[in-house]
Amino acid sequence: MQLAFPYRISHTGRTSADHGVHLRDLIEQVLFTTPAERVNRPDFGAGLLELVFAAESDELLAASRFMIQGALQQWLGDLIEVEAVLVAREDSKLSITVQYLERRSQQRQVAHFRDL
């Protein structure tokens, strides 16, 4: 069983999420967890929230892509294969797109995180 994140009860009274939704939730956890935030896993997370207030530059966006891809491969590499990470700034808002292959089903998926 895969618990929904954030923890919630569905209209059917269940707390589980289907596999595709669960993977997107896991990606969201990695992206939005700051390293040292978790007590027993101080190196967990990509630290994406630190980039929201950083000055915009091409170098920062490129470094962000590598940081995000590395964190996803480290923590979710057994579940997904990251194919592409796109990071963009639009009107002072950060937009992240992750294209990945689900290893279990061999299906390509895209997760969008906008207006950060």
C-alpha positions as CSV (number, residue, x, y, z in Angstrom):
1,M,0.0,0.0,0.0
2,Q,1.2,3.5,-0.9
3,L,0.1,6.3,1.5
4,A,-1.0,9.5,-0.1
5,F,1.2,12.6,0.4
6,P,0.2,14.8,2.1
7,Y,-1.7,12.2,4.2
8,R,-5.4,12.4,3.4
9,I,-8.5,10.3,3.2
10,S,-10.1,10.0,-0.3
11,H,-13.8,10.1,-1.0
12,T,-13.8,6.3,-0.8
13,G,-12.4,6.4,2.8
14,R,-9.0,5.1,1.8
15,T,-5.6,6.6,2.5
16,S,-3.7,5.0,-0.3
17,A,-2.8,6.5,-3.7
18,D,-2.4,4.8,-7.0
19,H,1.1,4.2,-8.2
20,G,1.3,7.2,-10.7
21,V,0.0,9.7,-8.1
22,H,2.3,8.2,-5.5
23,L,5.4,8.7,-7.7
24,R,4.5,12.3,-8.3
25,D,4.0,12.8,-4.6
26,L,7.5,11.3,-4.0
27,I,9.0,13.7,-6.5
28,E,7.3,16.6,-4.8
29,Q,8.7,15.5,-1.4
30,V,12.3,15.3,-2.8
31,L,12.0,18.7,-4.5
32,F,10.5,20.7,-1.6
33,T,12.4,19.1,1.3
34,T,15.5,21.2,2.3
35,P,18.6,19.1,3.2
36,A,18.9,18.9,7.0
37,E,15.2,19.2,7.4
38,R,14.7,15.5,8.2
39,V,16.3,14.3,11.4
40,N,17.2,10.8,10.4
41,R,18.1,11.7,6.8
42,P,19.9,15.0,6.9
43,D,21.0,14.8,3.2
44,F,17.5,14.1,1.9
45,G,16.0,16.6,-0.5
46,A,16.8,18.9,-3.3
47,G,16.6,22.2,-1.5
48,L,14.4,23.8,-4.2
49,L,12.8,26.3,-1.9
50,E,16.2,28.0,-1.5
51,L,16.1,28.9,-5.2
52,V,12.8,30.8,-5.1
53,F,14.5,34.0,-3.7
54,A,17.8,33.6,-5.5
55,A,18.9,36.1,-8.2
56,E,17.9,35.0,-11.7
57,S,20.7,33.9,-14.0
58,D,21.4,31.3,-16.7
59,E,24.0,29.7,-14.5
60,L,21.6,29.4,-11.5
61,L,19.0,27.8,-13.7
62,A,21.5,25.3,-15.1
63,A,22.9,24.5,-11.6
64,S,19.3,24.0,-10.4
65,R,18.6,21.5,-13.2
66,F,21.7,19.4,-12.2
67,M,20.8,19.7,-8.5
68,I,17.2,18.5,-9.0
69,Q,18.2,15.7,-11.4
70,G,20.9,14.5,-9.0
71,A,18.6,14.5,-6.0
72,L,15.8,12.6,-7.9
73,Q,18.3,10.0,-9.1
74,Q,19.8,9.6,-5.6
75,W,16.5,9.2,-3.8
76,L,14.1,7.8,-6.4
77,G,16.5,6.1,-8.9
78,D,15.0,2.7,-8.2
79,L,11.5,3.9,-9.0
80,I,12.0,6.3,-11.9
81,E,14.6,7.2,-14.6
82,V,14.8,11.0,-14.9
83,E,14.9,11.9,-18.6
84,A,14.7,15.7,-18.5
85,V,14.5,18.5,-16.0
86,L,13.4,22.0,-17.1
87,V,13.8,25.0,-14.8
88,A,12.4,28.3,-15.9
89,R,11.6,31.7,-14.4
90,E,8.4,33.4,-15.5
91,D,7.6,36.8,-14.0
92,S,9.6,36.1,-10.8
93,K,8.0,32.7,-10.5
94,L,9.8,29.5,-10.7
95,S,8.5,26.6,-12.9
96,I,9.9,23.1,-12.8
97,T,9.1,20.3,-15.2
98,V,10.3,16.7,-14.7
99,Q,10.0,14.1,-17.4
100,Y,10.6,10.6,-16.2
101,L,10.2,7.0,-17.0
102,E,8.4,4.8,-14.5
103,R,10.6,1.8,-14.1
104,R,7.7,-0.6,-13.1
105,S,5.3,0.2,-15.9
106,Q,7.8,1.6,-18.4
107,Q,5.5,4.6,-19.1
108,R,6.8,8.1,-19.6
109,Q,5.3,10.7,-17.3
110,V,5.7,14.5,-16.8
111,A,5.3,16.3,-13.5
112,H,4.8,20.1,-13.5
113,F,5.4,22.3,-10.5
114,R,4.5,25.9,-11.3
115,D,4.2,29.3,-9.6
116,L,6.8,28.6,-6.9
